[in-house]
Amino acid sequence: MINRSQQPSHWLSRFQSIYPVVSAILFSLLTTQAISAEQSASAPSPIPVFQTTSDLVLLDTLVSQRKTGLLDTHLTASDFSLDEDGAPQQIRYFSQDKLPLSIVLMFDLTDSVRPMLKPLARSALAALQHLRPQDQVAVMTFSSSAQLIQPFTTDRAAVAAAIQRASEEKSGEATFLDEDVYEGAQEAQRATIPNSRRVLVFFTDGTANSTATLVRKIAGKHAPAYLHTRAETRQKLLQSNVVVAALIDRPVGMTVLYRALDLSPASLAMGAEARLDDIARYAADTGGPVLHSNARQAAAKLATLLDELRLRYTLGYTPSTAKPPGSFCKITLRFTPAAVAAHPQLRHDEIRTRTGYYR
């Protein structure tokens, strides 16, 4: 959203500036070797070597209890049923916490998020210890576009310093989230670890601005000339194996107020509505977790989110049918009836994985 740091209240500044003016899961990788799901029950699956002979589709999958959010980490390949476009698929690779992570931390520069960034910056180094040594991290900020603060590195101190720099930055620009996610996905593709699971982690209040002409003219002066649409950004994510996750800091009362203001005649006429659900939609498309936080909880929530990303299952399968390049393939992942019978609590658990991929 648009910032007005001179206003006494960062929430009020967002309203005053807008309304008067106007998502590693890895994807379609190539391998010379498929590891059977049956082997995974008795011995860890080796990390697959990706080359150029047969398509192996990999899914990063998070299973958690709906009520508590606690992760289920005891499952095996036989507990899952996988379909592509309605056709059953055989799970040939199954592991947990084997493939390294390449994470881009994305920091919203709106005034409302700044109170969360300061304590997070102070505790970032401790939170980052929840990653494995081989996991790499980059840092970006975003408003009308995304800016790189720290390229990918395994140096945790360098990342913590970059988070500190990000917490001190400001922007008077609008938040064009579709463009920010697209640019973040481009940076994630620059990961230097082969076959890593690539993730964008957004620290945000979960709101975005319309890209209407008037908004761009007043608060998008530093935006690129062409802004990518949601459809283009979603396709980019699903083509590049990049997962979107988020820590959202937005009080419930502000959500109600935003939605009420969106219905005002001025907002409707000028196309200046606040888009509240975009980041959650990207996370749902790509299977990434979304946690809600505040300034006091920020560092602990980041540690929890990193644990969730690291401990996801990775499932791999070779599609049973050929399709033309560029085709979208819908993925459906469920628990098997036998798994639910053996573990009744799975009836209340949630599976988060990407909704599909492009051939």
C-alpha positions in Angstrom: 0.0 0.0 0.0 1.0 3.6 -0.3 3.1 5.0 2.6 2.9 8.5 4.1 5.5 8.4 6.9 4.7 11.9 8.0 1.2 10.9 9.1 0.8 10.1 12.9 -0.8 6.7 12.2 0.6 4.3 9.6 -2.9 2.8 9.1 -4.5 6.2 8.6 -1.7 7.2 6.1 -2.6 4.2 4.0 -6.2 5.3 3.7 -5.4 8.9 3.1 -3.0 8.1 0.3 -5.1 5.6 -1.6 -8.8 6.3 -1.3 -8.8 10.0 -2.1 -6.6 9.5 -5.2 -8.4 7.1 -6.8 3.7 -18.0 -4.5 10.4 -25.2 -3.0 8.1 -27.0 -4.7 10.1 -28.0 -7.6 8.5 -28.4 -10.9 8.8 -30.7 -14.1 12.5 -31.6 -13.5 14.4 -34.2 -15.5 16.0 -37.3 -14.1 17.8 -40.4 -15.3 16.7 -42.4 -12.2 13.4 -42.9 -10.4 13.4 -44.2 -6.8 10.5 -46.6 -6.0 8.2 -45.5 -3.2 8.5 -49.0 -1.7 12.2 -48.5 -1.0 11.5 -45.3 0.9 9.7 -47.2 3.7 12.9 -49.1 4.6 15.7 -46.8 3.6 16.1 -43.0 2.9 15.6 -42.1 -0.8 18.7 -40.6 -2.4 18.5 -37.2 -3.9 17.6 -37.7 -7.5 20.1 -36.7 -10.2 18.2 -34.6 -12.7 19.2 -34.9 -16.4 17.4 -35.1 -19.7 15.8 -38.4 -20.4 12.4 -38.6 -18.6 10.2 -36.1 -16.9 10.0 -36.4 -13.1 7.4 -34.1 -11.5 8.3 -33.3 -7.9 5.8 -31.9 -5.3 6.7 -30.3 -2.0 3.9 -31.2 0.3 3.0 -29.9 3.8 0.7 -31.9 6.1 -0.5 -30.2 9.2 -3.3 -30.4 11.7 -6.0 -27.9 10.9 -6.7 -26.9 14.6 -3.2 -26.8 16.0 -1.1 -26.2 12.9 1.3 -29.0 14.1 3.1 -30.9 11.3 2.5 -34.6 10.6 6.0 -35.9 10.0 5.4 -39.7 10.3 3.8 -40.4 6.9 5.2 -42.6 4.0 4.5 -42.7 0.3 1.9 -45.4 0.7 -0.2 -42.9 2.7 -0.8 -40.7 -0.3 -2.9 -41.0 -3.5 -1.9 -38.9 -6.4 -3.8 -38.0 -9.6 -2.9 -35.9 -12.6 -5.9 -34.6 -14.5 -7.9 -37.4 -12.9 -5.5 -40.2 -13.9 -3.8 -42.1 -11.0 0.0 -41.7 -10.8 2.6 -43.9 -9.1 4.8 -42.2 -6.5 8.3 -43.1 -7.5 10.3 -40.8 -5.2 9.6 -39.9 -1.6 11.7 -38.0 1.0 11.6 -35.4 3.7 14.1 -32.6 4.3 16.6 -33.9 1.8 16.6 -31.4 -1.0 18.2 -28.0 0.0 16.2 -24.8 0.2 16.7 -21.5 -1.7 14.6 -18.9 0.1 14.0 -15.3 -1.0 12.9 -13.2 2.0 10.6 -10.5 0.7 10.0 -7.4 2.9 7.0 -5.1 2.4 8.0 -1.5 2.6 4.6 -0.2 3.7 4.4 1.7 7.0 2.1 -0.9 8.6 4.8 -3.7 8.3 7.7 -1.7 9.7 6.9 -2.4 13.4 7.3 -6.1 12.6 10.6 -5.7 10.8 12.5 -3.9 13.6 12.2 -6.8 16.2 12.6 -9.3 13.4 15.9 -7.8 12.3 17.2 -8.0 15.9 16.3 -11.7 16.2 16.9 -12.8 12.6 20.2 -14.5 13.1 18.7 -16.9 15.7 15.6 -17.6 13.5 17.9 -18.4 10.6 19.5 -21.2 12.6 16.4 -23.3 11.9 17.8 -23.7 8.3 20.4 -26.3 7.4 23.9 -25.1 6.6 23.5 -25.9 2.9 20.3 -23.8 2.6 20.7 -20.4 1.0 18.9 -17.2 1.4 18.4 -13.9 -0.5 16.8 -10.7 0.7 14.5 -8.3 -1.3 12.2 -5.4 -0.5 9.1 -4.6 -2.5 6.5 -1.9 -3.1 5.8 -0.9 -6.7 8.6 -3.3 -7.7 11.1 -5.6 -6.0 14.7 -4.6 -5.1 17.5 -7.0 -4.3 19.3 -6.3 -1.0 21.3 -9.5 -0.7 21.9 -12.1 -3.4 21.8 -15.8 -2.4 24.2 -16.8 0.3 24.7 -19.4 3.0 26.3 -16.7 5.3 23.6 -16.3 8.0 25.3 -13.1 9.4 25.2 -11.5 5.9 21.5 -12.3 5.7 20.8 -10.9 9.1 22.6 -7.7 8.2 20.5 -7.5 5.0 17.3 -7.9 7.0 18.5 -5.0 9.2 19.0 -2.8 6.1 15.6 -3.8 4.8 14.0 -2.8 8.1 15.4 0.7 7.7 14.2 1.3 4.2 11.1 3.3 3.3 8.9 3.8 0.2 6.2 6.1 -0.8 5.1 3.8 -3.6 2.0 1.6 -3.9 2.3 -2.2 -3.6 1.9 -3.9 -6.9 1.9 -7.4 -5.6 1.6 -9.3 -8.9 4.8 -7.6 -10.2 6.6 -8.1 -6.9 5.8 -11.8 -6.9 6.9 -12.1 -10.5 10.2 -10.4 -9.9 10.7 -12.5 -6.7 10.2 -15.6 -8.7 12.8 -14.4 -11.3 15.3 -14.0 -8.4 14.5 -17.4 -7.0 15.4 -18.9 -10.4 18.9 -17.5 -9.9 19.5 -19.9 -7.0 23.0 -21.3 -7.2 22.2 -24.7 -5.6 21.1 -27.2 -8.3 17.7 -28.8 -7.8 17.0 -26.8 -4.6 13.4 -26.2 -3.4 12.8 -22.5 -4.2 10.5 -20.4 -1.9 9.4 -16.7 -1.6 8.7 -15.8 2.0 6.7 -12.5 2.2 6.6 -10.3 5.3 3.5 -8.2 4.6 0.2 -6.9 5.8 -1.3 -8.9 3.0 -2.7 -6.0 1.1 -2.0 -4.8 -2.4 -2.9 -1.8 -4.5 -4.8 -1.8 -7.8 -2.7 -0.9 -10.8 -5.3 1.5 -12.1 -3.8 4.4 -14.2 -4.4 7.0 -11.5 -2.7 4.9 -8.8 0.2 4.2 -11.1 0.5 7.9 -11.9 0.6 9.0 -8.2 2.2 6.2 -6.4 3.9 4.0 -9.1 6.5 6.3 -10.5 9.3 3.8 -10.0 7.3 0.8 -11.2 8.4 -0.9 -14.5 6.6 0.3 -17.6 4.9 -3.1 -18.0 3.3 -4.7 -14.9 2.8 -8.5 -15.0 -0.8 -9.7 -14.4 -1.9 -12.2 -11.9 -2.3 -14.8 -14.6 1.2 -14.2 -15.9 2.6 -14.4 -12.4 0.8 -17.5 -11.5 2.0 -19.2 -14.7 5.6 -18.0 -13.8 5.4 -19.6 -10.4 4.0 -22.9 -11.6 6.5 -23.1 -14.5 9.5 -22.3 -12.2 8.8 -24.5 -9.2 8.7 -21.5 -6.9 6.5 -21.7 -3.8 5.0 -18.6 -2.1 4.8 -18.5 1.7 3.8 -15.5 3.9 3.9 -14.0 7.4 1.0 -11.6 7.5 0.6 -8.8 10.1 -2.8 -7.3 9.8 -5.3 -6.9 12.6 -8.8 -8.2 12.1 -10.3 -4.8 12.6 -8.3 -3.4 9.7 -9.5 -6.1 7.4 -13.1 -5.1 8.1 -12.3 -1.5 7.6 -10.5 -2.1 4.3 -13.4 -4.1 2.9 -15.8 -1.4 3.9 -13.8 1.3 2.3 -13.5 -0.8 -0.9 -17.2 -0.5 -1.3 -17.2 3.3 -1.1 -18.3 5.2 -4.3 -14.9 6.9 -4.6 -12.9 3.7 -4.4 -15.2 1.9 -6.9 -15.1 4.8 -9.3 -11.3 5.2 -9.2 -10.3 1.6 -9.0 -8.4 2.2 -5.8 -9.6 -0.9 -3.9 -7.2 -2.7 -1.5 -6.7 -6.2 -2.6 -6.5 -8.3 0.6 -6.3 -11.9 -0.6 -3.8 -12.0 -3.4 -0.8 -13.3 -1.3 -3.0 -16.1 0.2 -4.1 -17.1 -3.4 -0.5 -17.4 -4.5 0.3 -19.5 -1.5 -2.7 -21.8 -2.2 -1.7 -22.2 -5.8 1.9 -23.2 -4.9 1.2 -25.1 -1.7 3.0 -22.7 0.6 2.2 -22.0 4.3 0.7 -18.7 5.5 1.1 -17.7 9.1 -0.3 -14.6 10.9 2.1 -12.6 13.1 2.7 -9.3 14.8 5.8 -7.4 15.9 6.3 -9.4 19.1 5.9 -12.8 17.4 7.8 -12.0 14.2 11.1 -13.8 14.9 9.4 -16.9 16.4 7.0 -17.1 13.6 9.8 -16.9 11.1 11.5 -19.8 12.8 8.2 -21.8 12.7 7.8 -21.0 9.0 11.3 -22.1 8.2 10.7 -25.4 10.0 7.5 -25.9 8.0 9.3 -25.3 4.7 12.3 -27.5 5.6 10.2 -30.4 6.9 7.8 -30.7 3.9 7.6 -34.1 2.1 8.9 -34.3 -1.5 6.9 -36.6 -3.7 8.0 -37.5 -7.3 6.2 -39.2 -10.2 6.6 -39.7 -13.9 3.3 -38.7 -15.7 1.6 -41.7 -17.2 0.4 -39.8 -20.3 2.1 -37.5 -22.7 0.8 -34.0 -23.3 1.8 -31.2 -25.6 4.4 -28.7 -24.3 2.8 -25.8 -22.5 -0.2 -27.9 -21.3 -1.4 -27.2 -17.8 -1.7 -30.4 -15.7 -3.9 -30.4 -12.6 -2.6 -32.2 -9.6 -4.8 -33.8 -6.8 -3.1 -35.2 -3.7 -5.1 -37.0 -1.1 -4.7 -39.5 1.8 -5.4 -43.1 0.9 -8.4 -44.8 2.6 -6.0 -47.2 4.2 -4.0 -44.3 5.7 -7.1 -42.7 7.1 -8.2 -46.0 8.6 -4.8 -46.5 10.2 -4.5 -42.8 11.3 -8.1 -41.4 11.9 -6.7 -38.0 12.8 -5.8 -37.5 9.1 -9.4 -36.8 8.5 -8.8 -33.4 10.1 -5.4 -32.7 8.6 -4.7 -30.4 5.7 -2.5 -31.2 2.7 -0.8 -28.2 1.0 0.8 -28.7 -2.3 0.8 -27.0 -5.7 -2.3 -27.2 -7.7 -0.6 -28.1 -11.0 2.2 -27.5 -13.4 2.9 -26.7 -17.0 4.5 -29.3 -19.3 
